[in-house]
Amino acid sequence: MKRFFIVWSLFLILALTLLAGCASSSGSQQNSALSADNINLIFVVSPDLAYQTPGDVNPDTANLTNQGLQRSLLMATYLKTYLLGTNNVTGIYTLAPMTHLQTANNYPDMAAIGFIQQFALLNQITIQGTTAYSYPINAAYAPGDLPGGVVEPSPYIPGAQGLAFNDANGNNVPLVTRIINANHPGFYVFSAPWETTSALLADIKTAKAYNLNLPAIYMGTNYVFVISITPKGFASLVTFDSKLNPPATYPVLPPPPIVSASCTQQNYFSFTRTGGVNGVVIPPGTNTNQTVYLIRHAEAHPSSSFEDGNFVGAGQWRALALPNFLPDALRGQASPTVVYAIDPAQSFELAADFSISYVRPSLTVLPYAIANNLPYYLVASFSLGTDPTDQAVAKATSDFLFTNHAGAKLSNQTVLLAWEHGHYPPLITYLLNSYGGSVPVPALSWPHSDYDTIWTVKLDAQGNLTVNNALCEGIDSAALPATAPQ
């Protein structure tokens, strides 16, 4: 009888193990970390206009609301605490925003990448001996996934590939199956709207012949779905309910407080170009009644060799604090009416085994757009490139921002622009030189350690130009903690 009981117990354990491997578990929140021995595919459902927890997305801008931003911050802690525990993330993949344009104004879907940014900064990465709280977010285009008006990558960067909204060219599933087939245990996080996530779950089930009981309907942005694959190849689906209840107000940063900084990191300059003065001719098509505030992305380089395309934990303090600091920083000048940044799906290969999506400029100004309910756009019609001295890029940028040649229609607008700082001096040099005249343009520069200065470009009713660097955000980099606010 005792022998029968032992055999029956072993059989029951084996049956339960196989059941866990081949079926799914769902329902209540799981309060234990996932196994680091498994391949864990973690799907976070970001909100969009069609599928959201009520109040997470602004219907006018298709961007996150304060509530949606708060949910993303809380979700980060939930993922790190309950799913990863003490483990570090292995990979983060998100929607290429321009593949999902929403409303008649064609706003890019920044909710997916914004929804996972805080989580990325709760993990660490080491690059050439420097460890920081930061992690690359992959958002690059795959062949065929470019929407109209977006420059084609040259070359495409498979190592930084993200997700396409409708996946019309079938690139999402191969991305995930490559991870599965590589058989490297870890935690792979995907952030995308329900339309993309639900289709991808179904396609993975079919492609790998997994016996998974997938969710039949949208359950809300509090739910996280995990396909966990054991070393022996058994796959199960676990559903987590984070039960988050975020406030509808903009986040209040916890202590320590951010210390104000003075505008002393650059030598002051001010340039004017007035039509008819010193031989100046206003270029045809120049915008009028326009102001552009040029800011750098948030803190990203704890050492000169550190580069993962994202900013570091300290940068999240700056990004989240920007809505509070910028009004005073502008010293009574006009507030932004629209926000622009670089397309985060622009990607580069830094080494043979390490590629990045350049996400940090767009994420630096995302909280400001959210807090102020502003239209948010990405500049995707040309590539920024890696060479700041490229005159073709300077011309393309100047034409886009300061003329009507590119169809951006930025006359009568006040623009907040987040960019790569090395490209600003060539851009402004090109802009000043485009007016001609007998006054030479002195050499311009932006110090590598300066994340705070604001360059202001103004075009008056006739297109006369003024540029200066009198303003700064007022956030002291040295006072920012190395870890993101929690």
N, C-alpha and C positions, 0 to 999 in steps of 0.2 A: 504494500500500500504506500509506504514511504517513497519507494523508488518511482511508483506511478505519479505521486505528487510532484516529485522533482522534475520528471520528464514533462509533465503537463505544465509546470511553471515555466520551464525553458521554452516550451512551444508557445505559451502565451506571450512571453517577452519577445520572442522572435516575431510573432504575428503583429504585435503592437509596433515593433520597430519598422516592419515592412509597411504597415498602415501609415505610420508617420512619414515614411519616405515617399509613398506613392500618392497619398491623398492630401487634403488640405485641412488645416485647423483654422477655425474662425471664431468670431464672436468677441468674447471679453478680452480686455487688455492683458497682454502678457507682461508680467513684471520681472522678467529675467532677461539678461543680455543674450543675444544670439551667439551661437558657437563660432569661435574663431577658426575651427577646423573645417567649417563648411564654406561654400561659395554662397554668400548672402546677397541677393539682388533686392535692394530696398527701393520701393516705388513710393515717392511722396507726390500726392496729388495737389498741384498748384491750382489756385482759382483763376477762372477767366469769366468773360461775360455770360457764357452759356451755363457753366457749372461752377457754382461757388457756394460756400456757406454765406447766407445773407449778410451783406454788409462788408464783404472782404474786397470787393472790386468797385471802383468808381465807374458808374455807367457812362459818364461823359468822357473820361480819359482812358478807360480800359486799363488803368493802372491799379495797383494796390491802394486801398484806403489805409488810414491810420490803424484800423482794426486788423486789416490784412497784414500790415507790417508787424503789428504786435503778435499776431498768430505765428508769423515766420520766426520771430525771435524766440517765442516759447517752444515752437516745434523743434528748433535747433537743440535746445536743452533736453527736450524729451528724447529725441533720436540718440543723442550722445549718452544719456543716462540709462535709458531702458533698452536700447537696441545694441549699442556698441559697448557700453560699460567702460572699462579702462582701455579698450582697444582704439586704434586709430583707423580712420577711414582709408580705404584702398583706392577708390576712384569716385569722382563726382561728374555726372553728365546731366546736362539740362537742355532745354529747348533753345534753338537758335531763334531769337525773338522775331526776326524779320520773316520767318516762315509762317507766322500767325499774325496777320494784320487785322485789326478790329475796328469797328465803327466806320462810318463814311470818311473819317479823317485818316484811316489807315494807321492807327497807332500800333507799334510793335508790342508784342506780348513780353513785357519785362517782368511780369509777375512770377514766372517760373524760375528765372535766375535770381530774382530778388528773394524768393521764398526759401532758397537754399544757401544764401550767402552767409548768414550768421552761423549755420552749421559748419560750413567750410572753415570758419575762423575758430571753431572750438577744437579743431584738429591741428596737428603739427606736421611740418615738412622740413627736411634738412637738405640744403643745397650748398655744395662746396664748403661744408663744415659749419654752416650757419643754420641754426634751428629757430624757427619762428612759428607762431600761431597763424597759420595760413594754409590753404590747400588749393591747388588749381581746379578750376571749374571748366569742364570741356563743353564748348558750345559751337564748335566749328562746323561749317557746311560740309556735306558729303556731295559727291558728283550728282548733279541733277536736281539738287534741292534748292537751288537759288530762285528766289522770287524775282519778278520783274523789277528792273531798276537797280539790282544789287550787282556790284562788280564781281566777276568770277575770280575765285582765288587762283593765284599762280605761284606755286602749285597748291593743290588741295593738301591738307595736313591730316592724314588719317589718325594720327596719334592724339589729336585734340578734338575728334569728332563728337558732336552733340546729337541732338534729336531734331527731326523735322516734324512739324505739326501733323500733317496728313500722311506723311511717309509715302507719297505717291510713287517714289522710285525704289521702295523697299530697302532703305538703308538702315533703318532702326534695328530690325531684327538681326542682321549680320553683326552689328555692333555688340549686341548682347550675347549672341552665340559665340563670338570670338572670345568673350570673357569666360563663358562656360567651358569652351573647348580648351582654353589655356590651362584650366584646372589649377588655378592659383587661389587658394582659400583667402577669404577676406570679406570686405564690406563695400559693395558697389551701390552707390546711391543715384537714383534717377529722379529728376524733378521736372514734371510736365503736366499739362492740363489733363482732365479726365478723358477727353477724346483720344489723346495720344497714348495715355497710360493704359486704358482699357484695351485698345487695339493691340498694343505691344504685348500685354499679358496673354491675350488670346493667341497671338502669332508665336510667342515663345512656347506655349503649350503645344501648338501644332507642330512647330519645327522640331522640337525635342521629344515629342510623343509623351509628354508628362501627363500623369493622371491628376489634374488639378481641378478643384471646384472653385471656379473664378466668380468674383462678384458679378451679379447680373445687372445691377443698377448702380447709379452714382450714390455714394454714401456720405459725401461731405469731405471737406479738407482736413478734418481731424483724423481721418483714417490713413493708415500706412499699410501697404501690402508688401510682403516679403516672400520671395521664392528662395528657399534655403535648400541647397544641394549638398548632400553628404559626400564624403570621400569615395563612397561606393557608387555614387551617381543617383541616389534616391532623392527625389525632389518633393518638397511639401510647400504648401502656401499657408502662411500665417498672417492673420489680420490683426493689426494693432489699432486700438481706439485711444488716441491721446487725451480725449476728453478736455481739450483746451477751451477756455472761456476768456478770450482776450478782451481788454477794454477797448473802447472806440476812440480813445484819445491818443495823441502822439506820445511815443515813449518818453518817459522822464529818465535821464541817465542817472545811474546810481553813483555814489561816491567812488573814487575820489573825483573832485570837481576838475573841470578843465580850466587851466589858467590862461588868461588872455595874454597875447603876445603883441609886441609893437612891430610896426612895419619897418624893420631895419635890415632885412636880409638881402636887399638889393639897393644899389645906388639909384636914386630917384632920376627918372627921365620924363620928359613930356615933349611930344612932337606934334606939329600942326602942318597941314597941307591945305591951303586955301586957294581956290581957283583964281588965276590971274596974278597971284603974288609969287615973286621969284620964279616965274616961268611955269608954275604949276597948272596942269590941265586936269580937270576931274574926268576920270575914265568913263567912257560910255557904259551905261547900264548900272552905274553905282547906286546902291541903295540910299534911301533918304530917311531921316528921322529914326535912326537906328542906334541902339547901344548894345554892345556885346561885352559881357564880363568873362574873361578868359581865366579859368582856374585849372590848377593841376589836379590830377587824381590824388587820392589820400595816400598816407604813408605806406610804402611798399618795399623799401630796401634797407633792412637792418644792417646789411653789408653791401658793398658795391657789386659783389658777384651774385647776390640773391635775386632771383627772378623766376616767378611762377605764373605771371599773368594776372594774379590777384593782388589785392593789398593785404597787409598783415593785420594782426589783431588791433594794433594801435590805430590803424586806418579806419576801423569801424567806429571808434570814438569820434573821429573827425567827420565821417560821413553822417552819422546820426546827429551830431551836434550842429551841422551846417544850417539847418532851418532856424536854429536859435541864434546863431552868431552872425549870419549874413545881413539881416536887417540893420544892425548897428554898424557892421563893416562898410556898408554902402554910404554911410554918412549923409543920409537924406536924399541920395540919388534914387532914380526910378528903380523899382523892384522888377525882377524878371517876369516876363509874361509867357515865356516858353523856355523849355530846357532841351538842349542838344548834347549828344555825346557820340563817341566812336562806337560803331557796331561791335559788340563783344564777340561776334563770330569771326572777326578778323583774327587770324591765327598765324603762328610762326613756329618754325622748328629751331630750337636753340641748340640741340645736339642730336646725335643719331638716335638716341633713345628717350628724348625728352622734348615734347612739344607743348605749346601753351595756346589758350584762347585769351585774347587781351581784354579781360572783362572789367578791370578796375576803374577806368574812367566812367563808364556807364553806371557802375554801382556806387560811385562816389556821390553823384548828384541825384540818384534815385530817391533817397529819403527826402530831399528838398522838394522834388516834384510831387511826392506823395503828400507831404505836410501842407503844401500850398495848392493842391488840386490843379496842377499845371499840365498843359499839353507836354508830352515827352516824345522826342523823336531821336532816331539814330541816323548818323551820316553813314550810308552804306553804298553810295554810288561810286566811290573810288576807294582804293586801298591806301591806308596810311603808310605802309611799308616800314622798314626798319632803319632806313637812312634819313635822319632828320634834315640833311642838307639837300635832299632831292628837290630840285626846283619845280619839277612837274607836280609833286605833291603840294608844295607851297602854293602854286598857281591854282590847282584844283580846289584847295581849301579856301583860298581867298575868293575865288569865283563863287563858291557855294555860299560862303558866309556874308560877303559884302557886295555882291552884285545880283542882278536878276537873271544872270546867264544860266544858272543851274535850276531855276524853277522853284527855289525854296521860299520866295516871297517873304523876305525878312525885313522889308521896309516897315517902319512904324511899329517895330517890335523891340523889346528889351530881352536879350538872349543871355541865358546862363549856359556857358559852354565848358564841358570837361574834356580835356585832351591830354596828349603826351607832351610834357614840358619841353623836350628837346626840339619839337617841331614849332614851338611858338616864335622863337627868334627869326628863323627863316620865313615864317608866315608873315610876320609884321614887317620884316625887311622888304619882302616882295610887295606887300600892300603899299608901303610908303613909296617905294620906287615906281609903282604903277602910276603915281601922280606926276612923275617927272619933276622938273624944276632944277634949280641950281644948288639947292641945299643938300649936301651928302647925308646919307644915313650912317650914323656911327654903329660900331659893332654892338650887337645886343646879345645878352646871355641870360640864362636862368640857372642859378646855382643848384647843384645836384641835391643838396640837403634841404632845399626850400620847398615846402608844401603849402605855404600859407599866402604868398603874394597873389594879388589879383591884378591883371592887366585889363584896362578899360579902353575900348575902341568906340568912338562916337562919330556918327555921320549926321550932319545937320540937314536942314530942308533942301539944301542945294547939293549935298554930297561932300561938303568940305569935311576934312578928316582931323580928328584929334586922338592921340594915343598917349596914355600914361600908365605908370605903375604905382600910383599914390595909395592904393587900397591894399588891405590884407584881411584875411578872414578873422584873425585875432585868436587863433588856436595854437598854443605852444606845443610843438612836437615833443620836446623834451619832457613835458608834463603828462604825456599820454602813456597809460599802462601798456605792457606788451600783450596782454590778453584782452580780448574783446569784452565789452561790458555785458554783464549777465544779470 
